[in-house]
Structure formats: C-alpha cells, structure tokens
Amino acid sequence: DVALVVDTTQPAQALLDALDAEKSPFVREIRLFDLYQGKGVPEGRKSLAFRIVMQDTDRTLTDAEADLAITKMVELLGRRFAATIRT
C-alpha cells in the first residue's frame, strides 16, 4: 500500500491511468482504497491510498524488485502530478 498527497483538484483516476500505463509487468492490480482530507494533510491537498498487487507467475519476486517497482511508480506520480509520499 502507498499513500500519496496531491492537490485536491487532481482526479484520482488520472493517477490510476498514469500508473496503469507505465506499470511493471508483474504489477497485477492497482486500486484506490482510501481518500483522506483533514488533520495531517495540508490544506488544498488530499491523501490517496493505493493498494498495489504484484505477482510473477514464474518465480518469487524479491523485496528489491518490489521496492524498485513502487519507487518508480511514486517517482512517476511525483513528476506528473506533484505527488508526495504521505508521512
């Protein structure tokens, strides 16, 4: 799961579409499961939490491979939508 903070005007579907277009071959599903605005999130921003399911049917993925896939997705959303990891 990854939670990102973006501008409140940014549609979640745009982020999902960008992730789907550039996902790793072993990413099976990306789903939005939470939207939060309030304490801990700056005004004018919202937190979107995504569940990312990864699977390689030929072998077990390593932690490094999974971490790299997540990092690439977060970097993509950072470049395209000014998204940042929710801390």
GIGIDA-V876659 format. One record per run of one state. SS is the DSSP state (~ for helix, > for strand, _ for the rest). FROM is the first residue (numbers start at 1). TO is the last residue. Records with the same first field share a line. If there is no record, write none. Layout:
SS: FROM-TO / FROM-TO
This chain:
_: 1-1 / 8-11 / 22-26 / 37-44 / 55-62 / 82-83 / 86-87
>: 2-7 / 27-36 / 45-54 / 84-85
~: 12-21 / 63-81
